[in-house]
Amino acid sequence: MFNIGIVELLVISFFLIIFIKPEEVPKIFKQAGLLYRKLNSYVSNIKYEFSNIENIDLNKQKKSLKKTKKNKKL
């Protein structure tokens, strides 16, 4: 998902050492992981809802097509 190479990891770790206390690094990574999990869950829920909306719309279109075909046959 993220194309992070060794150089990027070194830059990130350099800034972590400079700006953040070493005791706080695990807490920050834990919070970042929880945030990522929540965002991923929200995105998957939104995708699921949109797919349901599309399926409902497709079913309505199929029903209306069947009705028009029946009306044309009569």
C-alpha distances in whole Angstrom, upper triangle without the diagonal:
4,6,9,12,15,17,15,15,19,19,17,20,23,22,22,25,27,26,26,28,27,28,26,23,22,23,21,18,19,19,16,15,17,16,12,14,17,14,12,16,17,15,15,19,19,18,20,23,23,23,26,27,27,28,31,32,32,34,37,36,37,40,42,42,43,46,47,47,50,51,52,53,56
4,6,9,12,14,11,12,15,15,14,16,19,19,19,22,24,23,23,25,24,26,24,20,20,21,19,16,18,18,15,14,17,16,13,15,18,15,14,18,19,17,18,22,22,21,23,26,25,26,29,30,30,32,34,35,35,37,40,39,41,43,45,45,47,49,50,50,53,54,55,56,59
4,6,10,11,9,11,14,14,14,16,19,19,19,22,24,24,24,26,25,27,25,22,22,24,21,18,21,21,18,17,21,19,16,19,21,19,18,22,23,20,22,25,25,24,27,29,28,29,32,33,32,34,37,37,37,40,42,42,43,46,47,47,49,51,52,52,55,57,57,58,61
4,7,8,6,7,10,11,10,13,15,16,16,19,20,21,21,23,22,24,22,19,19,21,19,16,19,20,16,16,20,19,16,19,22,20,19,23,24,22,23,27,27,26,29,31,31,31,35,36,35,37,40,40,40,43,45,45,46,49,50,50,52,55,55,56,58,60,60,62,64
4,5,5,6,9,10,11,12,14,16,17,18,20,21,22,24,22,25,24,20,21,23,21,18,21,22,19,19,23,22,20,22,25,24,23,26,28,26,27,31,31,30,32,35,34,35,38,39,39,40,43,44,44,46,48,48,49,52,53,53,55,58,58,59,61,63,63,65,67
4,5,5,6,9,10,10,12,14,15,16,18,20,20,22,20,23,23,19,20,23,21,18,21,23,20,20,24,24,22,24,27,26,25,29,30,29,30,33,34,33,35,38,38,38,41,43,42,44,47,47,47,50,52,52,53,56,57,57,59,61,62,62,65,67,67,68,71
4,5,5,6,9,10,11,13,14,15,17,18,19,22,20,24,23,19,21,24,21,19,23,24,21,22,25,25,23,26,28,27,26,30,31,30,31,35,35,34,37,39,39,39,42,44,43,45,48,48,48,51,53,53,54,57,58,58,60,62,63,63,66,68,68,69,72
4,5,5,6,9,10,11,12,14,16,17,17,20,19,22,21,17,19,21,18,16,20,21,17,19,22,21,19,22,25,23,23,27,28,26,28,31,31,31,34,36,35,36,39,40,40,42,45,45,45,48,50,50,51,54,55,55,57,60,60,61,63,65,65,67,69
4,5,5,6,8,10,10,12,14,15,15,18,16,19,18,14,16,18,16,14,17,19,16,17,20,20,18,21,24,23,23,26,27,26,28,31,31,31,34,36,36,37,40,41,41,43,45,46,46,49,51,51,52,55,56,56,58,61,61,62,64,66,66,68,71
4,5,5,6,9,10,10,12,14,15,17,15,19,18,15,17,20,17,16,20,21,18,20,23,23,22,24,27,26,26,30,31,30,32,35,35,35,37,40,40,40,43,45,45,46,49,50,50,52,54,55,56,58,60,60,62,64,65,65,68,70,70,72,74
4,5,5,6,9,10,11,12,14,16,16,19,18,15,18,20,17,16,20,20,18,20,23,22,21,24,26,25,26,29,30,29,31,34,34,34,37,39,39,40,43,44,44,46,48,49,49,52,54,54,55,58,59,59,61,64,64,65,67,69,69,71,74
4,5,5,6,9,10,11,11,14,13,16,15,12,14,16,13,12,16,17,14,16,19,18,18,21,23,22,23,26,27,26,28,31,31,32,34,36,36,38,40,41,42,44,46,46,47,50,51,52,53,56,57,57,59,61,62,63,65,67,67,69,72
4,5,5,6,9,10,10,12,11,14,13,10,13,15,13,12,16,17,15,17,20,20,19,22,24,24,25,28,29,29,30,33,34,34,37,39,39,40,43,44,44,46,48,49,50,52,54,54,56,58,59,60,62,64,65,66,68,70,70,72,74
4,5,5,6,9,10,12,12,15,15,12,15,17,15,15,19,20,18,20,23,23,22,25,27,27,28,31,32,31,34,36,36,37,40,41,42,43,45,46,47,49,51,52,53,55,57,57,59,61,62,63,65,67,67,68,71,72,73,75,77
4,5,5,6,8,11,11,15,13,11,15,16,13,14,18,18,16,19,22,21,21,24,26,25,26,29,30,30,32,34,35,35,38,40,40,41,44,45,45,47,49,50,51,53,55,55,57,59,60,61,63,65,66,67,69,71,71,73,76
4,5,5,5,8,8,11,10,8,11,12,10,11,15,15,14,16,19,19,19,22,24,23,25,27,28,29,31,33,33,34,37,38,39,40,43,44,45,47,49,49,50,53,54,55,57,59,60,61,63,65,65,67,69,70,71,73,75
4,6,6,7,7,10,10,9,12,14,13,14,17,18,17,19,22,22,22,25,27,27,28,31,32,32,34,36,37,38,40,42,43,44,46,47,48,50,52,53,54,56,58,59,60,62,64,64,66,68,69,70,73,74,75,77,79
4,6,8,9,13,12,12,15,16,15,16,19,19,19,22,24,23,24,27,28,28,30,33,33,33,36,38,38,39,42,43,44,45,48,49,49,52,53,54,55,58,59,60,61,64,65,65,68,69,70,71,74,75,76,78,80
4,7,9,12,11,10,14,14,12,14,17,17,17,20,22,21,22,25,26,26,28,30,31,31,34,36,36,37,40,41,41,43,45,46,47,49,51,52,53,55,57,57,59,61,62,63,66,67,68,69,72,73,74,76,78
4,6,8,7,7,11,11,9,12,14,14,14,17,19,19,20,23,24,24,26,28,29,30,32,34,35,36,38,40,40,42,44,45,46,48,50,51,52,54,56,57,58,60,62,63,65,66,67,69,71,72,73,75,77
4,5,5,7,10,11,10,13,15,15,16,19,20,21,22,24,26,26,28,30,31,32,34,36,37,38,40,42,43,45,46,48,49,51,52,53,55,57,58,59,61,63,64,65,67,69,70,71,73,75,76,77,79
4,5,5,8,10,10,12,14,15,16,18,20,21,22,24,25,26,28,30,31,32,34,36,37,38,40,42,43,44,46,47,49,50,52,53,54,56,58,59,60,62,64,65,67,68,70,71,73,74,75,77,79
4,6,7,8,10,11,13,14,16,17,18,20,21,23,24,26,27,29,30,32,33,35,36,38,39,41,42,44,45,47,48,50,51,53,54,56,57,59,60,62,63,65,66,68,69,71,72,74,75,77,79
4,6,5,6,9,10,11,12,14,16,17,18,20,21,23,24,26,27,29,30,32,33,35,36,38,39,41,42,44,45,47,48,50,51,53,54,56,57,59,60,61,63,65,66,67,69,71,72,74,76
4,5,5,6,9,10,10,12,14,15,16,18,20,21,22,24,26,27,28,30,32,33,34,36,37,39,41,42,43,45,47,48,49,51,53,54,55,57,58,60,61,63,64,65,67,69,70,72,74
4,5,5,6,9,10,10,12,14,15,16,18,20,21,22,24,26,27,29,30,31,33,35,36,37,39,41,42,43,45,47,48,49,51,52,54,55,57,58,60,62,63,64,66,68,69,70,72
4,5,5,6,9,10,11,12,14,15,17,18,20,21,23,24,26,27,29,30,32,33,35,36,38,39,41,42,44,45,47,48,50,51,53,54,56,57,59,60,62,63,65,66,68,69,71
4,5,5,6,9,10,10,12,14,15,16,18,20,21,22,24,26,27,28,30,32,33,34,36,37,39,40,42,43,45,47,48,49,51,53,54,55,57,59,60,61,63,65,66,67,69
4,5,5,6,9,10,10,12,14,15,16,18,20,21,22,24,26,27,28,30,31,33,34,36,37,39,40,42,43,45,47,48,49,51,52,53,55,57,58,59,61,63,64,66,68
4,5,5,6,9,10,11,12,14,15,17,18,20,21,23,24,26,27,29,30,32,33,35,36,37,39,41,42,43,45,47,48,50,51,53,54,56,57,58,60,62,63,65,66
4,5,5,6,9,10,11,12,14,15,16,18,20,21,23,24,26,27,29,30,32,33,35,36,38,39,41,42,44,45,47,48,50,51,53,54,56,57,59,60,62,63,65
4,5,5,6,9,10,10,12,14,15,16,18,20,21,22,24,26,27,28,30,32,33,35,36,37,39,41,42,43,45,47,48,49,51,53,54,55,57,59,60,61,63
4,5,5,6,9,10,10,12,14,15,16,18,20,21,22,24,26,27,29,30,32,33,35,36,37,39,41,42,43,45,47,48,49,51,53,54,55,57,58,60,62
4,5,5,6,9,10,11,12,14,15,16,18,20,21,23,24,26,27,29,30,32,33,35,36,37,39,41,42,44,45,47,48,50,51,53,54,56,57,59,60
4,5,5,6,8,10,11,12,14,15,17,18,20,21,23,24,26,27,29,30,32,33,35,36,38,39,41,42,44,45,47,48,50,51,53,54,56,57,59
4,5,5,6,8,10,10,12,14,15,16,18,20,21,22,24,26,27,28,30,32,33,35,36,37,39,41,42,43,45,47,48,49,51,53,54,55,57
4,6,5,6,9,10,11,12,14,15,16,18,20,21,23,24,26,27,29,30,31,33,35,36,37,39,41,42,43,45,47,48,49,51,53,54,56
4,5,5,6,9,10,11,12,14,15,17,18,20,21,23,24,26,27,29,30,32,33,35,36,38,39,41,42,44,45,47,48,50,51,53,55
4,5,5,6,9,10,11,12,14,15,17,18,20,21,23,24,26,27,29,30,32,33,35,36,38,39,41,42,44,45,47,48,49,51,53
4,5,5,6,9,10,11,12,14,15,17,18,20,21,23,24,26,27,29,30,32,33,35,36,37,39,41,42,43,45,47,48,50,51
4,5,5,6,9,10,10,12,14,15,17,18,20,21,23,24,26,27,29,30,31,33,35,36,38,39,41,42,44,45,47,48,50
4,6,5,6,9,10,11,12,14,15,17,18,20,21,23,24,26,27,29,30,32,33,35,36,38,39,41,42,44,45,47,49
4,5,5,6,9,10,11,12,14,15,17,18,20,21,23,24,26,27,29,30,32,33,35,36,38,39,41,42,43,45,47
4,5,5,6,9,10,11,12,14,15,16,18,20,21,23,24,26,27,29,30,31,33,35,36,37,39,41,42,43,45
4,5,5,6,9,10,11,12,14,15,17,18,20,21,23,24,26,27,29,30,32,33,35,36,38,39,41,42,44
4,5,5,6,9,10,11,12,14,15,17,18,20,21,23,24,26,27,29,30,32,33,35,36,38,39,41,43
4,5,5,6,9,10,11,12,14,15,16,18,20,21,22,24,26,27,29,30,32,33,35,36,37,39,41
4,5,5,6,9,10,11,12,14,15,17,19,20,21,23,25,26,27,29,30,32,33,35,36,38,39
4,5,5,6,9,10,11,12,14,15,17,18,20,21,23,24,26,27,29,30,32,33,35,37,38
4,5,5,6,9,10,11,12,14,15,16,18,20,21,23,24,26,27,29,30,32,33,35,37
4,5,5,6,9,10,10,12,14,15,16,18,20,21,23,24,26,27,29,30,31,33,35
4,5,5,6,9,10,11,12,14,15,17,18,20,21,23,24,26,27,29,30,32,33
4,5,5,6,9,10,11,12,14,15,17,18,20,21,23,24,26,27,29,31,32
4,5,5,6,9,10,10,12,14,15,16,18,20,21,22,24,26,27,29,31
4,5,5,6,9,10,10,12,14,15,16,18,20,21,23,24,26,27,29
4,5,5,6,9,10,11,12,14,15,17,19,20,21,23,25,26,28
4,5,5,6,9,10,11,12,14,15,17,18,20,21,23,25,26
4,5,5,6,9,10,10,12,14,15,16,18,20,21,23,25
4,5,5,6,9,10,11,12,14,15,17,18,20,21,23
4,5,5,6,9,10,11,12,14,15,17,18,20,21
4,5,5,6,9,10,11,12,14,15,16,18,20
4,5,5,6,9,10,11,12,14,15,17,19
4,5,5,6,9,10,11,12,14,16,17
4,5,5,6,9,10,11,12,14,16
4,5,5,6,9,10,11,12,14
4,5,5,6,9,10,11,13
4,5,5,6,9,10,11
4,5,5,6,9,10
4,5,5,6,9
4,5,5,6
4,5,5
4,5
4
